[in-house]
Amino acid sequence: MFHVLQGLEGHTRHMRAWDRRSWIRAFRFGWLMFAVAAVLLPANAAASSPHVEQVDLNGDINNIMAAYIETSVNRAEADHADGLLVVINTPGGISTSMDQIVTDLLNSSVPVIAYVYPSGARAASAGLFVAEAADVVAMAPGTNIGSAHPIDATGADLTGDLGAKVLNDAVTRVRNLASIHGRNADWAEQAVRNSVNINAEDAVRLHVADLEAPDIASVLNQVDGRQVPRTNGSLVIHSAGALIDDFPMPFWQVFLNALIDPTIAALLILVAGYGIITELSNPGLILPGVVGGIAAVLAVVSLANLPVNIAGGLLMLLALLLFIADIKAPTHGFLSVGGAIALVLGMAFLINTGPVGLGVNPVVSVVTALLTLGFFTFFIRKVWAARRQPAFAGPESIVGAVGEAREELSPEGLVFVRGALWKASAVAPIAAGSSVRVVGRQGLQLKVAPENGQVKEKK
């Protein structure tokens, strides 16, 4: 009986241990399932949510901006995004870059939503064309769109046959873009012909823009379910509650984008000129040459991405040559004045004309020309003042020095000048011990004259 009870007690202890281990295993398994669910549920939610990618067209439209937009469109297509949101705030830019962006947006397989944002932003000049190329145009309160009349690099109207050609091309282009998306083509034409400009509220009322929205979330909610035309049919935008992936411009493109500015390019050319001229005038300083060389390379990078006018570049080169010539020639600054005029004209005409205004800031041009004129005028005065001073080294440095005749000069003899004996000759005889002044030098022989008229008397 004792053995039976002992066996039952052991079995009971074994069952209790098994139950404890089972509870521990169940508890661990429950936590594991909870962790897996915590990971998978957000992933499933993300997979079921629309996916929209965002890019910012902020600043001048140029080659770097066009490359950035092209990369963004390609990435959105590769990611099978539900939409591409292009946030616009631009005063305009280069026509060829604008054309590339318009082409990329028109041919995107992903719906494109243009949003002029934030308040105070604008889609001016080339920005109007980019906005009209999008499937949907949204504007934030306090923004404006328009002012796309073709002007040249100086801000003046284009005239003659060239002006008519550029204007008609821009009008046809903007009308096509507006018509494709069912917007107001007549107003778009007036924006090009007469530079009309309207705010967000009027843009929606006149069917220039599709909607007004205070923020990005509101835009995505309002455009959800819209159909957008394509050559092979139409697409439906799915954007309500979308997850937004923002892809800012990479640092190297930000740096290059800052360089691709006509004003920056012109200033880099001047810095390069200053540095190289200073180094050539004062060999061995090193720093001006290094700075000038770096500025020259950056200027080449900048100009390579701008529609450069050869005449403008030649005028700037002429200005630098005139400044250098004024240092060498006794023109009393007249060449520098000509250089300043050439500099202003060169900076004004440095960039070619196009459907949108892009050029060197005229205020910067005038201020830079005046500063350059002042710099070279000061430099020239210092150079000519130095040239009028007697030499302090070399063969001519001893001319004008006063010494003593150590023996009679009739007409040749020895003189003591600046701590050394020299062979000298004089036009008239000079007595030993008399003071003499050096009036010339030929090799190792001095030419002297009596100081204070001390001439040996004839007996």
C-alpha positions as CSV (number, residue, x, y, z in Angstrom):
1,M,0.0,0.0,0.0
2,F,2.8,2.3,0.9
3,H,4.4,1.8,-2.5
4,V,1.2,2.5,-4.3
5,L,0.7,5.8,-2.5
6,Q,4.3,6.7,-3.2
7,G,3.8,6.0,-6.9
8,L,0.7,8.1,-7.0
9,E,2.4,11.0,-5.3
10,G,5.3,10.8,-7.8
11,H,2.9,10.7,-10.7
12,T,1.1,13.8,-9.3
13,R,4.4,15.7,-9.0
14,H,5.2,14.7,-12.6
15,M,1.9,16.0,-13.9
16,R,2.3,19.3,-12.0
17,A,5.7,19.8,-13.6
18,W,4.4,19.0,-17.0
19,D,1.5,21.4,-16.6
20,R,3.9,24.1,-15.5
21,R,6.1,23.5,-18.6
22,S,3.1,23.5,-20.8
23,W,1.9,26.9,-19.5
24,I,5.4,28.3,-20.0
25,R,5.5,27.0,-23.6
26,A,2.0,28.3,-24.3
27,F,2.9,31.7,-22.9
28,R,6.0,31.9,-25.0
29,F,4.1,30.8,-28.1
30,G,1.5,33.5,-27.4
31,W,4.1,36.2,-27.2
32,L,5.7,35.0,-30.4
33,M,2.3,35.1,-32.3
34,F,1.7,38.6,-30.9
35,A,5.1,39.8,-32.1
36,V,4.5,38.3,-35.6
37,A,1.1,40.0,-35.8
38,A,2.6,43.3,-34.7
39,V,5.0,43.1,-37.6
40,L,2.7,41.8,-40.3
41,L,-0.4,43.9,-39.6
42,P,1.3,47.3,-40.3
43,A,3.0,45.7,-43.4
44,N,-0.4,44.5,-44.6
45,A,-1.9,47.9,-43.9
46,A,0.9,49.6,-45.8
47,A,0.5,47.2,-48.7
48,S,-3.2,48.0,-48.8
49,S,-2.6,51.8,-48.6
50,P,-1.9,53.9,-51.7
51,H,1.7,54.9,-52.3
52,V,2.5,58.4,-53.6
53,E,6.0,59.7,-54.2
54,Q,6.8,63.4,-53.7
55,V,9.4,65.7,-55.4
56,D,10.0,69.4,-55.0
57,L,10.4,71.7,-58.0
58,N,11.7,74.6,-55.9
59,G,13.8,77.3,-57.7
60,D,14.8,78.0,-61.2
61,I,14.1,75.4,-63.9
62,N,17.5,74.3,-65.4
63,N,19.3,71.1,-66.5
64,I,19.9,69.8,-63.0
65,M,16.2,70.3,-62.1
66,A,15.2,68.5,-65.3
67,A,17.5,65.6,-64.5
68,Y,16.0,65.4,-61.0
69,I,12.4,65.3,-62.2
70,E,13.3,62.7,-64.9
71,T,14.9,60.5,-62.2
72,S,11.8,61.0,-60.0
73,V,9.4,60.0,-62.8
74,N,11.4,56.9,-63.6
75,R,11.6,55.9,-59.9
76,A,7.8,56.3,-59.4
77,E,7.2,54.1,-62.5
78,A,9.7,51.5,-61.2
79,D,8.1,51.5,-57.8
80,H,4.6,51.2,-59.3
81,A,3.5,54.2,-57.3
82,D,-0.1,55.3,-57.3
83,G,0.9,58.9,-58.0
84,L,3.7,61.4,-58.3
85,L,3.2,64.6,-56.4
86,V,5.3,67.5,-57.8
87,V,5.3,70.5,-55.4
88,I,6.0,73.6,-57.4
89,N,7.5,77.0,-56.4
90,T,9.4,78.5,-59.3
91,P,9.9,81.8,-61.1
92,G,10.7,80.1,-64.4
93,G,13.9,78.9,-66.0
94,I,15.5,77.6,-69.2
95,S,13.2,76.7,-72.1
96,T,15.1,73.5,-73.0
97,S,14.9,72.2,-69.4
98,M,11.2,73.1,-69.3
99,D,10.6,71.1,-72.4
100,Q,12.3,68.1,-71.0
101,I,10.2,68.2,-67.8
102,V,7.0,68.7,-69.7
103,T,7.8,65.7,-71.9
104,D,8.6,63.5,-68.9
105,L,5.4,64.4,-67.1
106,L,3.2,63.9,-70.2
107,N,4.6,60.5,-70.8
108,S,4.6,59.3,-67.2
109,S,2.7,56.0,-66.7
110,V,2.1,57.2,-63.1
111,P,-0.6,59.9,-62.5
112,V,1.1,63.3,-62.0
113,I,-0.3,65.8,-59.5
114,A,1.1,69.3,-59.6
115,Y,0.7,71.3,-56.4
116,V,1.7,75.0,-56.1
117,Y,2.6,75.1,-52.5
118,P,3.1,76.6,-49.8
119,S,1.3,79.9,-49.5
120,G,3.4,82.6,-51.3
121,A,4.6,80.1,-53.9
122,R,4.1,80.6,-57.6
123,A,4.2,78.7,-60.9
124,A,5.4,81.5,-63.1
125,S,6.8,81.5,-66.7
126,A,8.1,78.0,-67.3
127,G,6.3,76.9,-64.1
128,L,3.0,77.4,-65.9
129,F,4.0,75.0,-68.6
130,V,5.1,72.4,-66.1
131,A,1.8,72.7,-64.1
132,E,-0.3,72.4,-67.2
133,A,1.6,69.2,-68.2
134,A,0.3,67.5,-65.0
135,D,-2.8,65.4,-64.8
136,V,-4.1,67.4,-61.9
137,V,-3.2,71.0,-60.9
138,A,-3.8,72.0,-57.3
139,M,-3.0,75.3,-55.6
140,A,-2.6,76.3,-52.0
141,P,-4.3,79.5,-50.8
142,G,-2.1,82.6,-51.3
143,T,-0.3,81.1,-54.4
144,N,-0.4,82.4,-58.0
145,I,0.1,81.1,-61.5
146,G,0.8,82.7,-64.9
147,S,3.1,85.5,-66.3
148,A,4.6,83.3,-69.1
149,H,5.3,86.0,-71.8
150,P,8.6,85.3,-73.6
151,I,11.3,87.8,-72.7
152,D,15.1,88.0,-73.3
153,A,17.9,87.6,-70.8
154,T,17.7,91.3,-69.9
155,G,14.0,91.2,-69.2
156,A,13.0,93.1,-72.4
157,D,10.4,91.9,-74.8
158,L,11.5,89.9,-77.8
159,T,10.8,91.8,-81.1
160,G,10.9,91.1,-84.8
161,D,10.7,87.7,-86.5
162,L,12.5,86.0,-83.6
163,G,10.0,87.4,-81.1
164,A,7.0,86.3,-83.2
165,K,8.5,82.9,-83.7
166,V,9.1,82.3,-80.0
167,L,5.7,83.7,-79.0
168,N,3.7,81.6,-81.4
169,D,5.6,78.5,-80.4
170,A,4.9,79.1,-76.7
171,V,1.2,79.9,-77.3
172,T,0.7,76.7,-79.2
173,R,2.5,74.6,-76.6
174,V,0.6,76.0,-73.6
175,R,-2.8,75.6,-75.4
176,N,-2.0,72.0,-76.2
177,L,-1.1,71.3,-72.6
178,A,-4.3,72.9,-71.3
179,S,-6.5,71.2,-73.9
180,I,-5.2,67.7,-73.2
181,H,-6.3,68.0,-69.6
182,G,-9.5,69.8,-70.2
183,R,-8.4,73.2,-68.8
184,N,-8.9,76.8,-69.9
185,A,-6.7,77.0,-73.0
186,D,-7.8,80.6,-73.8
187,W,-6.6,81.9,-70.4
188,A,-3.3,79.9,-70.8
189,E,-2.8,81.7,-74.1
190,Q,-3.3,85.1,-72.4
191,A,-0.8,84.2,-69.8
192,V,1.8,83.8,-72.6
193,R,0.7,86.7,-74.7
194,N,-0.1,89.3,-72.0
195,S,1.6,87.8,-68.9
196,V,-1.7,87.6,-67.0
197,N,-1.5,86.1,-63.5
198,I,-4.1,84.9,-61.1
199,N,-4.4,83.6,-57.6
200,A,-5.6,80.1,-56.5
201,E,-9.2,81.0,-56.1
202,D,-9.6,82.6,-59.5
203,A,-7.5,79.8,-61.1
204,V,-10.1,77.2,-59.9
205,R,-13.0,79.4,-60.9
206,L,-11.6,79.9,-64.4
207,H,-10.6,76.2,-64.8
208,V,-6.9,77.0,-64.9
209,A,-6.4,74.8,-61.9
210,D,-8.4,71.8,-60.8
211,L,-8.7,72.4,-57.1
212,E,-7.6,74.5,-54.1
213,A,-6.3,72.8,-51.0
214,P,-4.5,74.0,-47.9
215,D,-2.1,71.0,-47.5
216,I,-0.9,67.8,-49.2
217,A,-3.2,65.5,-47.3
218,S,-6.2,67.6,-48.5
219,V,-4.9,67.4,-52.1
220,L,-4.6,63.6,-52.0
221,N,-8.1,63.2,-50.5
222,Q,-9.7,65.4,-53.1
223,V,-8.1,63.8,-56.2
224,D,-8.8,60.3,-55.1
225,G,-11.0,58.5,-57.7
226,R,-10.3,61.0,-60.5
227,Q,-9.8,59.6,-64.0
228,V,-6.8,61.0,-65.9
229,P,-6.5,60.6,-69.7
230,R,-3.8,58.5,-71.4
231,T,-3.2,57.7,-75.0
232,N,-4.4,54.2,-74.5
233,G,-7.4,55.0,-72.2
234,S,-7.4,56.5,-68.8
235,L,-6.1,55.9,-65.2
236,V,-7.9,56.2,-61.9
237,I,-6.0,58.0,-59.1
238,H,-5.9,56.2,-55.8
239,S,-4.5,58.6,-53.2
240,A,-6.8,58.9,-50.2
241,G,-4.8,58.2,-47.0
242,A,-1.7,57.5,-49.2
243,L,1.7,56.9,-47.7
244,I,4.0,59.6,-49.0
245,D,7.6,58.9,-49.8
246,D,9.5,62.2,-50.1
247,F,12.6,62.1,-52.3
248,P,14.5,65.3,-51.9
249,M,17.2,66.4,-54.4
250,P,20.6,64.7,-53.6
251,F,23.3,66.9,-52.1
252,W,25.5,66.9,-55.3
253,Q,22.5,68.0,-57.3
254,V,21.7,70.7,-54.8
255,F,25.3,72.0,-55.1
256,L,25.2,72.0,-58.9
257,N,21.8,73.5,-58.9
258,A,23.1,76.5,-56.9
259,L,25.9,76.9,-59.4
260,I,23.6,76.9,-62.4
261,D,22.6,80.5,-62.0
262,P,23.5,83.2,-64.5
263,T,24.5,85.6,-61.8
264,I,26.6,83.0,-60.0
265,A,28.3,82.1,-63.3
266,A,29.2,85.7,-64.0
267,L,30.6,86.2,-60.6
268,L,32.7,83.1,-60.8
269,I,34.2,84.3,-64.1
270,L,35.2,87.6,-62.4
271,V,36.7,85.8,-59.4
272,A,38.6,83.6,-61.7
273,G,39.9,86.6,-63.6
274,Y,40.8,88.5,-60.4
275,G,42.7,85.5,-59.0
276,I,44.6,84.7,-62.2
277,I,45.5,88.4,-62.8
278,T,46.7,88.8,-59.3
279,E,48.8,85.6,-59.4
280,L,50.4,86.6,-62.8
281,S,51.2,90.1,-61.4
282,N,52.6,88.7,-58.2
283,P,54.1,85.3,-58.9
284,G,54.5,83.1,-55.8
285,L,51.4,84.3,-53.9
286,I,49.8,80.9,-54.7
287,L,46.5,81.6,-52.9
288,P,45.0,83.9,-55.6
289,G,46.0,81.5,-58.3
290,V,44.4,78.6,-56.4
291,V,41.2,80.5,-55.8
292,G,41.1,81.7,-59.4
293,G,41.7,78.2,-60.8
294,I,38.8,76.7,-58.6
295,A,36.5,79.6,-59.6
296,A,37.4,79.0,-63.3
297,V,36.5,75.3,-63.1
298,L,33.2,76.0,-61.3
299,A,32.4,78.7,-63.9
300,V,32.9,76.1,-66.7
301,V,30.6,73.7,-64.9
302,S,28.0,76.4,-64.5
303,L,28.2,77.7,-68.1
304,A,28.0,74.2,-69.5
305,N,24.5,73.9,-68.1
306,L,23.3,77.3,-69.3
307,P,22.4,78.6,-72.7
308,V,25.4,80.8,-73.1
309,N,25.6,83.7,-75.5
310,I,29.1,83.7,-77.1
311,A,28.9,87.5,-77.6
312,G,28.3,88.0,-73.9
313,G,31.2,85.8,-73.0
314,L,33.5,87.6,-75.4
315,L,32.5,91.0,-73.9
316,M,33.4,89.8,-70.4
317,L,36.8,88.5,-71.8
318,L,37.3,91.9,-73.5
319,A,36.6,93.6,-70.2
320,L,39.3,91.6,-68.4
321,L,41.8,92.3,-71.2
322,L,41.1,96.1,-71.0
323,F,41.6,96.1,-67.2
324,I,44.9,94.3,-67.7
325,A,46.0,96.6,-70.5
326,D,45.3,99.6,-68.3
327,I,47.8,98.4,-65.8
328,K,50.5,98.2,-68.5
329,A,49.7,101.3,-70.5
330,P,49.7,105.0,-69.3
331,T,46.0,105.6,-70.3
332,H,45.1,107.1,-66.9
333,G,42.1,104.8,-66.4
334,F,40.4,105.2,-69.7
335,L,40.8,101.6,-70.6
336,S,39.3,100.6,-67.2
337,V,36.2,102.7,-68.0
338,G,35.8,100.9,-71.3
339,G,36.3,97.6,-69.4
340,A,33.5,98.4,-67.0
341,I,31.1,99.2,-69.8
342,A,32.1,95.9,-71.6
343,L,31.6,94.1,-68.3
344,V,28.1,95.4,-67.8
345,L,27.1,94.5,-71.4
346,G,28.8,91.1,-71.2
347,M,26.9,90.2,-68.0
348,A,23.7,91.4,-69.6
349,F,24.1,89.3,-72.7
350,L,25.8,86.3,-71.1
351,I,22.6,84.1,-71.3
352,N,20.7,83.4,-74.5
353,T,17.0,84.3,-74.8
354,G,14.2,81.8,-74.5
355,P,10.5,81.5,-73.8
356,V,11.2,82.4,-70.2
357,G,13.3,85.2,-68.6
358,L,16.6,84.1,-67.3
359,G,19.7,86.3,-67.0
360,V,22.2,88.0,-64.8
361,N,20.7,90.2,-62.2
362,P,21.1,93.8,-63.6
363,V,21.8,95.3,-60.2
364,V,24.5,92.8,-59.6
365,S,26.0,93.6,-63.0
366,V,26.2,97.3,-62.3
367,V,27.5,97.0,-58.8
368,T,30.1,94.4,-59.9
369,A,31.3,96.7,-62.7
370,L,31.6,99.7,-60.4
371,L,33.5,97.6,-57.8
372,T,35.8,96.2,-60.5
373,L,36.4,99.7,-61.9
374,G,37.3,101.0,-58.5
375,F,39.6,98.1,-57.8
376,F,41.5,98.4,-61.0
377,T,41.7,102.2,-60.7
378,F,43.2,101.9,-57.2
379,F,45.5,99.1,-58.5
380,I,46.6,101.2,-61.5
381,R,47.4,104.3,-59.3
382,K,49.6,102.1,-57.1
383,V,51.4,100.6,-60.1
384,W,52.2,104.0,-61.6
385,A,53.2,105.5,-58.3
386,A,55.6,102.6,-57.8
387,R,57.0,103.2,-61.3
388,R,57.7,106.8,-60.6
389,Q,59.8,105.9,-57.6
390,P,63.6,105.4,-58.0
391,A,64.8,101.8,-58.2
392,F,65.9,100.2,-54.9
393,A,67.6,97.2,-56.4
394,G,69.4,96.2,-59.6
395,P,71.8,98.2,-61.8
396,E,69.8,101.4,-61.6
397,S,69.5,101.5,-57.8
398,I,72.8,103.3,-57.4
399,V,71.8,106.2,-59.7
400,G,71.4,109.3,-57.6
401,A,73.6,108.2,-54.8
402,V,76.2,110.6,-53.4
403,G,79.9,109.6,-52.8
404,E,83.4,110.9,-52.5
405,A,86.2,111.1,-55.1
406,R,89.2,109.2,-53.7
407,E,91.4,110.5,-56.5
408,E,91.3,113.1,-59.1
409,L,88.9,112.4,-61.9
410,S,90.4,113.7,-65.1
411,P,88.2,112.3,-66.5
412,E,88.5,108.8,-64.8
413,G,89.4,107.8,-61.3
414,L,88.1,106.0,-58.2
415,V,85.1,107.1,-56.1
416,F,83.7,105.7,-52.9
417,V,79.9,105.1,-53.1
418,R,77.7,103.1,-50.7
419,G,80.6,101.4,-48.9
420,A,82.5,100.3,-52.0
421,L,85.2,101.7,-54.4
422,W,84.0,102.2,-58.0
423,K,85.7,103.1,-61.1
424,A,84.1,106.3,-62.4
425,S,84.3,108.9,-65.1
426,A,83.3,112.5,-65.2
427,V,82.6,115.0,-68.0
428,A,84.7,117.7,-66.2
429,P,87.7,117.2,-63.9
430,I,86.8,116.7,-60.2
431,A,89.4,117.1,-57.4
432,A,90.1,114.3,-55.0
433,G,88.0,114.5,-51.8
434,S,85.1,116.3,-53.6
435,S,81.6,115.1,-53.2
436,V,80.1,113.4,-56.3
437,R,76.7,112.2,-57.4
438,V,76.1,109.2,-59.5
439,V,74.3,110.1,-62.7
440,G,74.6,106.8,-64.6
441,R,76.1,103.4,-64.8
442,Q,77.6,101.4,-67.6
443,G,78.6,97.9,-66.5
444,L,81.0,98.3,-63.5
445,Q,81.8,101.9,-64.2
446,L,79.9,104.8,-62.8
447,K,79.2,108.1,-64.4
448,V,79.4,110.9,-61.9
449,A,79.0,114.7,-61.7
450,P,80.2,117.1,-59.1
451,E,77.9,117.6,-56.1
452,N,77.2,121.2,-55.5
453,G,79.2,122.2,-58.5
454,Q,82.6,121.2,-57.1
455,V,84.9,121.2,-60.1
456,K,88.7,121.3,-60.1
457,E,90.0,124.7,-61.0
458,K,92.4,124.9,-64.0
459,K,95.8,126.4,-63.3
